[in-house]
């Protein structure tokens, strides 16, 4: 079975915030949207900007470098149907927030 990776405590990412964390060797943008956890690949495909350091507005995260916007719940770019960030399964547990990269989940 694929490995779940603890990346944060719930207190580190209050509602309405997005943070940057590592899941193994992957950079992840973890967001709390109205108490629901979502995680996508944290490296913007435009020029490698840090999505987890961007601004979250509702369910949309904006890259702080050049303003590219992504739906944090799906990874879909807000302006182009051709661009989509990989998303991660997210699980809230008593001791923190865990993610499982999609590539690992697909192999189980």
C-alpha angles and dihedrals in degrees: 000000000000118000122251113217123209108226107166148354117254090246091061092065113038122186113296095025136108124200137184120240140161122246102190102305095338125100109225133194105215117194136185110211110184092326095315120114124227132172133189137170103292098213114090110228092220099072105333098273120170106257091185089063092052131098122273118214112178104310096338125096119199122208108240093219105057107354101254107163128214134184100243091206095060108012090239117148109243096226106030126050088200095066122071131158120222112258129214132217109248129203129184114214134175092263099042151299118313132193133194115202112236092236090059093044091052092053094056 
